[in-house]
Amino acid sequence: MRNPPTMRKCATSLEGEMTKAEHEFLLGLLRREKFEGAHLEVGTAAGGTLCVMMRAFDDATRPQFVVVDRMTYFPNQMEAVDINLRRHNLDPAKVDFRVAMSTTAFREATERGDTFDFILLDGGHKILNVMADLRWTRLLNVGGMICLHDCVPKFPGVKLSVDRFLAGHPHFQIVGQADSLIALQKVSAATRPEVSRLDRAYALAMHLPLLTRRKLDKWRSKRAA
Ligand SMILES: C[S@@+](CC[C@H](N)C(=O)[O-])C[C@H]1O[C@@H](n2cnc3c(N)ncnc32)[C@H](O)[C@@H]1O
């Protein structure tokens, strides 16, 4: 049986799960770049960061925002996002919510021929999730940017995936970083798949060792407390 979803702080605070510096960095980037194509957030929690990003634009010039989330992060997650948007004078009906697992949403977006100018990846943090989510970069327009949250050693699933991705894809360049949020720009078109079978095999091989290490770390810190 699956555990019930945990009550997260953001479920009541409705705040984004990012630091002030990360939000300021995001805001600056979106205001500077003024991308007109669709903006995608994979993993929205209570929509705190979504509100920050949408408020980077005025109502007349705001591009399409797309949100992919399975909406099981805490009870009534979708309702919380809806309330949060309204509190920020943003219309939830204008957001294209895709309530689904990221892998399903990616397949459907690919079939529809969706493209994006900006992507924020902040969904599942396990290496298998992050490696799979990096496939969204295929739908990023040349010149567009992708941000990844929690790209630090504390989240090896994110860090290892991004490091491997950058090493194999020189057409993605780092444009900046604030705390754990890293921004990459797609400077030219891909010449090979962004996430290969070998990358998926690497993620699969690393999955169990990383999970075991995480459990051991948790157990050790519990014992030390
Ligand atoms: C860390 S939170 C996102 C925080 C948010 N970006 C913010 O700054 O406030 C992760 C979110 O990703 C979603 N998520 C995790 N794994 C997912 C998956 N495989 N497919 C779709 N959504 C997923 C969760 O439901 C949760 O809402």
The ligand as an SDF file (V2000), in Angstrom:
LIG
                    3D

 27 29  0  0  0  0  0  0  0  0999 V2000
    9.8190   20.1660   -5.3800 C   0  0  0  0  0  0  0  0  0  0  0  0
    8.1490   20.2840   -5.8260 S   0  0  0  0  0  0  0  0  0  0  0  0
    8.0970   21.6410   -6.9570 C   0  0  0  0  0  0  0  0  0  0  0  0
    8.3530   22.9700   -6.3110 C   0  0  0  0  0  0  0  0  0  0  0  0
    7.9540   24.1770   -7.1460 C   0  0  0  0  0  0  0  0  0  0  0  0
    8.6310   24.2030   -8.4160 N   0  0  0  0  0  0  0  0  0  0  0  0
    8.2450   25.4370   -6.3840 C   0  0  0  0  0  0  0  0  0  0  0  0
    9.2700   26.0810   -6.6630 O   0  0  0  0  0  0  0  0  0  0  0  0
    7.4760   25.7780   -5.4850 O   0  0  0  0  0  0  0  0  0  0  0  0
    7.9840   18.8970   -6.8750 C   0  0  0  0  0  0  0  0  0  0  0  0
    6.6600   18.7890   -7.6250 C   0  0  0  0  0  0  0  0  0  0  0  0
    6.8380   17.8560   -8.6590 O   0  0  0  0  0  0  0  0  0  0  0  0
    5.7410   17.0020   -8.7420 C   0  0  0  0  0  0  0  0  0  0  0  0
    6.2480   15.7180   -9.2760 N   0  0  0  0  0  0  0  0  0  0  0  0
    7.1920   14.9150   -8.7330 C   0  0  0  0  0  0  0  0  0  0  0  0
    7.4360   13.8650   -9.5390 N   0  0  0  0  0  0  0  0  0  0  0  0
    6.6280   14.0090  -10.6130 C   0  0  0  0  0  0  0  0  0  0  0  0
    6.4100   13.2480  -11.8120 C   0  0  0  0  0  0  0  0  0  0  0  0
    7.1160   12.1290  -12.0350 N   0  0  0  0  0  0  0  0  0  0  0  0
    5.5020   13.6790  -12.7060 N   0  0  0  0  0  0  0  0  0  0  0  0
    4.7910   14.8130  -12.4610 C   0  0  0  0  0  0  0  0  0  0  0  0
    4.9570   15.5860  -11.3660 N   0  0  0  0  0  0  0  0  0  0  0  0
    5.8580   15.1920  -10.4550 C   0  0  0  0  0  0  0  0  0  0  0  0
    5.1790   16.9170   -7.3370 C   0  0  0  0  0  0  0  0  0  0  0  0
    3.7990   16.6110   -7.3440 O   0  0  0  0  0  0  0  0  0  0  0  0
    5.4850   18.3130   -6.7940 C   0  0  0  0  0  0  0  0  0  0  0  0
    4.3900   19.1610   -6.9850 O   0  0  0  0  0  0  0  0  0  0  0  0
  1  2  1  0
  2  3  1  0
  2 10  1  0
  3  4  1  0
  4  5  1  0
  5  6  1  0
  5  7  1  0
  7  8  2  0
  7  9  1  0
 10 11  1  0
 11 12  1  0
 11 26  1  0
 12 13  1  0
 13 14  1  0
 13 24  1  0
 14 15  1  0
 14 23  1  0
 15 16  2  0
 16 17  1  0
 17 18  1  0
 17 23  2  0
 18 19  1  0
 18 20  2  0
 20 21  1  0
 21 22  2  0
 22 23  1  0
 24 25  1  0
 24 26  1  0
 26 27  1  0
M  CHG  2   2   1   9  -1
M  END
$$$$
